Amino acid sequence: MKILIADDEPLARARIKRLLATNELCTVVGEASNGEQVIELCKQLQPDLVMLDINMPKQSGLEVAAELKQFSIPPAVMFLTAHPEYALTAFELAVDGYLVKPVSEQALTKAMAQLSKLNRTQVLTPENNYICYQLAGVLRRVHIDDVICCIAEQKYTRVVFFEGEALVEQSLKQLEQTYPLRLLRIHRNTLVNKQQIVSLNSPSSGGHTVTMKQFKEPLSVSRRELKNVKAVMGK
């Protein structure tokens, strides 16, 4: 796991780097002392995880985390802060970890173990074939073959599968790029599993639609994507 440490205090960065040195799965690829530098280094180094102080010059850690979430493939973010009152804000930003300074070796080891289940490499590699999500605080996963469709809903994506549905942070674009052999875009707001398409329906008052296995609602097909859908359907 490639890690970027961001803190305006050199001693704080050195401590975290020293604690991570015993973890063979972690490599510190860079250090940043202010918010703007974090963004630039993330673009250059593409770390899997940013360990981020909240109170930093130029851009706060909260602002940086919000901006990183807009990346096409965002890194995981773990806040390191002396201010526990930011926990609620961190939760709203959907960050992947929150440690209060001074960070102990035990607390960091536990947080990294939890994060290894959620880092972007594991979630997004096609070889994994699973999409991870959280339900009632418990990490769960669904196999890509069991996914019926993915629908964009504001800041999240609703993933519908045979046993239910879940909200995930990955955008449609991320999912489409990660699982190109399984997921097909039929509309700017919708991806479907190619294997679960039952039929492509002729135009009605609302245009073309597709019917999916075990999903009652017909899904709209945009004119822009119709050609690709027909190609998949062999029409």
C-alpha positions as CSV (number, residue, x, y, z in Angstrom):
1,M,0.0,0.0,0.0
2,K,1.4,3.3,-1.1
3,I,1.0,6.0,1.6
4,L,1.3,9.8,1.6
5,I,1.8,11.4,5.1
6,A,0.4,15.0,5.4
7,D,1.1,17.0,8.5
8,D,2.6,20.5,8.9
9,E,4.7,19.3,11.9
10,P,7.9,17.4,10.8
11,L,8.1,15.5,14.1
12,A,4.5,14.3,13.6
13,R,5.3,13.0,10.1
14,A,8.5,11.4,11.4
15,R,6.6,9.6,14.1
16,I,4.0,8.1,11.8
17,K,6.7,7.1,9.3
18,R,8.6,5.3,12.1
19,L,5.5,3.5,13.2
20,L,4.7,2.4,9.7
21,A,8.2,1.1,9.1
22,T,7.4,-2.2,10.8
23,N,4.6,-2.9,8.4
24,E,5.9,-4.7,5.3
25,L,2.8,-4.0,3.3
26,C,3.2,-0.3,3.6
27,T,5.5,2.1,1.7
28,V,5.6,5.8,2.4
29,V,5.9,7.4,-1.0
30,G,5.8,11.0,0.0
31,E,5.3,13.7,2.7
32,A,3.3,17.0,2.5
33,S,3.3,19.9,4.9
34,N,0.3,21.8,3.6
35,G,-3.1,21.1,1.9
36,E,-2.2,22.3,-1.6
37,Q,0.9,20.1,-1.6
38,V,-1.2,17.1,-0.7
39,I,-3.4,17.6,-3.8
40,E,-0.4,18.0,-6.1
41,L,1.5,14.9,-4.7
42,C,-1.7,12.8,-4.9
43,K,-1.9,13.6,-8.6
44,Q,1.8,12.7,-9.1
45,L,2.2,9.7,-6.8
46,Q,-1.3,8.2,-6.8
47,P,-1.1,6.9,-3.3
48,D,-3.5,4.3,-2.0
49,L,-3.8,6.1,1.3
50,V,-3.4,9.6,2.6
51,M,-2.8,10.0,6.3
52,L,-4.0,13.5,6.7
53,D,-3.8,16.1,9.5
54,I,-6.8,18.4,9.8
55,N,-5.2,21.7,10.8
56,M,-2.8,22.5,8.0
57,P,-1.9,25.7,6.1
58,K,-3.3,26.8,2.7
59,Q,-6.1,24.1,2.8
60,S,-7.4,22.3,5.8
61,G,-7.5,18.5,5.9
62,L,-11.3,18.7,5.7
63,E,-11.1,20.7,2.4
64,V,-8.4,18.3,1.1
65,A,-10.4,15.2,1.9
66,A,-13.5,16.7,0.1
67,E,-11.4,17.4,-3.0
68,L,-9.7,14.0,-3.0
69,K,-13.1,12.4,-3.1
70,Q,-13.7,14.0,-6.5
71,F,-10.7,12.2,-8.0
72,S,-11.7,9.5,-10.6
73,I,-10.0,6.9,-8.4
74,P,-9.7,8.6,-5.0
75,P,-7.2,7.4,-2.4
76,A,-8.4,6.2,1.0
77,V,-8.2,9.0,3.6
78,M,-7.3,8.6,7.3
79,F,-7.4,11.7,9.5
80,L,-4.8,12.2,12.2
81,T,-5.8,15.0,14.5
82,A,-5.5,16.3,18.0
83,H,-9.2,17.4,17.8
84,P,-11.7,14.6,18.4
85,E,-14.6,17.0,17.8
86,Y,-14.1,16.6,14.1
87,A,-15.2,13.0,14.1
88,L,-18.8,13.8,12.9
89,T,-17.5,15.9,10.0
90,A,-15.1,13.1,9.1
91,F,-18.0,10.7,9.1
92,E,-20.0,13.0,6.8
93,L,-17.0,13.1,4.4
94,A,-16.9,9.3,4.5
95,V,-13.2,9.1,5.3
96,D,-11.7,5.7,5.9
97,G,-10.1,6.2,9.3
98,Y,-9.8,8.6,12.2
99,L,-7.0,8.6,14.8
100,V,-6.5,11.1,17.6
101,K,-3.0,12.3,18.4
102,P,-0.7,11.2,19.9
103,V,-1.2,8.1,17.8
104,S,-0.2,4.9,19.5
105,E,1.4,2.0,17.7
106,Q,-1.6,-0.2,18.8
107,A,-4.2,2.2,17.5
108,L,-2.4,2.6,14.2
109,T,-2.0,-1.1,13.7
110,K,-5.7,-1.7,14.3
111,A,-6.7,1.1,11.9
112,M,-4.4,-0.2,9.2
113,A,-5.8,-3.7,9.6
114,Q,-9.3,-2.4,9.1
115,L,-8.3,-0.2,6.2
116,S,-6.6,-3.1,4.3
117,K,-10.2,-4.4,3.7
118,L,-11.2,-1.1,2.1
119,N,-8.2,0.4,0.3
120,R,-8.8,1.4,-3.3
121,T,-6.5,-1.3,-4.7
122,Q,-8.6,-4.1,-3.1
123,V,-11.9,-2.6,-3.9
124,L,-11.2,-1.6,-7.5
125,T,-9.0,-4.4,-9.0
126,P,-11.0,-6.5,-11.5
127,E,-9.3,-9.7,-10.2
128,N,-11.1,-9.3,-6.9
129,N,-14.5,-9.3,-8.6
130,Y,-16.2,-8.0,-5.5
131,I,-17.8,-4.6,-4.7
132,C,-17.4,-3.7,-1.1
133,Y,-19.9,-1.8,1.0
134,Q,-20.9,-1.2,4.6
135,L,-24.2,-2.1,6.2
136,A,-24.8,-1.1,9.9
137,G,-21.1,-0.6,10.4
138,V,-20.2,-4.1,9.0
139,L,-18.1,-4.5,5.9
140,R,-19.8,-6.7,3.3
141,R,-19.2,-7.5,-0.3
142,V,-21.2,-8.6,-3.4
143,H,-19.8,-10.5,-6.3
144,I,-19.9,-8.6,-9.6
145,D,-21.8,-11.4,-11.3
146,D,-24.7,-10.9,-8.7
147,V,-25.0,-7.2,-9.5
148,I,-28.1,-6.3,-11.5
149,C,-27.6,-2.6,-12.0
150,C,-25.9,0.5,-10.6
151,I,-27.8,3.8,-10.4
152,A,-26.3,7.2,-9.6
153,E,-28.0,8.9,-6.7
154,Q,-26.5,12.3,-5.8
155,K,-23.1,11.7,-4.2
156,Y,-23.4,7.9,-4.1
157,T,-24.2,5.0,-6.3
158,R,-27.0,2.5,-5.6
159,V,-25.9,-1.0,-6.4
160,V,-28.8,-3.4,-6.8
161,F,-28.0,-7.1,-6.6
162,F,-30.0,-10.3,-6.1
163,E,-30.0,-10.2,-2.3
164,G,-30.7,-6.5,-1.9
165,E,-29.0,-3.2,-2.5
166,A,-26.4,-0.9,-1.1
167,L,-24.9,2.6,-1.4
168,V,-21.3,2.8,-2.4
169,E,-18.9,5.8,-2.9
170,Q,-17.5,4.7,-6.2
171,S,-18.9,6.6,-9.2
172,L,-20.5,5.0,-12.2
173,K,-17.4,6.0,-14.1
174,Q,-15.1,4.1,-11.7
175,L,-17.3,1.0,-11.7
176,E,-17.5,1.1,-15.5
177,Q,-13.7,1.3,-15.9
178,T,-13.1,-1.4,-13.3
179,Y,-15.6,-4.0,-14.6
180,P,-15.8,-3.3,-18.4
181,L,-16.5,-7.0,-19.2
182,R,-19.5,-7.0,-16.9
183,L,-21.0,-3.5,-16.7
184,L,-22.6,-1.7,-19.6
185,R,-23.7,1.9,-19.6
186,I,-27.2,2.4,-20.8
187,H,-27.8,5.9,-19.6
188,R,-25.7,8.6,-18.0
189,N,-27.2,7.6,-14.7
190,T,-27.3,3.8,-15.1
191,L,-25.0,0.8,-15.6
192,V,-26.4,-2.7,-16.0
193,N,-24.8,-6.1,-15.8
194,K,-24.6,-7.4,-19.4
195,Q,-25.4,-11.0,-18.2
196,Q,-28.6,-10.0,-16.4
197,I,-30.3,-8.3,-19.4
198,V,-33.5,-10.0,-20.3
199,S,-34.7,-7.9,-23.2
200,L,-34.4,-4.6,-25.0
201,N,-37.9,-3.2,-25.4
202,S,-39.1,-1.2,-28.4
203,P,-39.7,2.5,-28.1
204,S,-42.7,3.6,-26.1
205,S,-43.7,7.1,-25.0
206,G,-40.6,7.0,-22.8
207,G,-38.2,5.6,-25.4
208,H,-36.2,2.4,-25.3
209,T,-35.9,0.4,-22.1
210,V,-34.3,-2.8,-20.9
211,T,-35.7,-5.4,-18.6
212,M,-33.4,-7.0,-16.1
213,K,-33.5,-10.3,-14.2
214,Q,-35.2,-10.0,-10.8
215,F,-35.7,-6.2,-11.2
216,K,-39.3,-5.0,-11.7
217,E,-38.6,-1.6,-13.1
218,P,-37.7,-1.2,-16.8
219,L,-34.5,0.9,-17.1
220,S,-34.3,3.7,-19.6
221,V,-31.8,3.5,-22.5
222,S,-30.6,6.8,-23.8
223,R,-30.3,7.4,-27.6
224,R,-26.6,7.9,-27.1
225,E,-26.1,4.4,-25.6
226,L,-28.6,2.5,-27.7
227,K,-26.1,1.4,-30.3
228,N,-23.9,-0.2,-27.6
229,V,-26.9,-1.9,-26.0
230,K,-28.0,-3.4,-29.3
231,A,-24.5,-4.6,-29.9
232,V,-24.4,-6.5,-26.6
233,M,-27.9,-7.9,-27.3
234,G,-26.8,-9.0,-30.8
235,K,-29.3,-6.8,-32.6
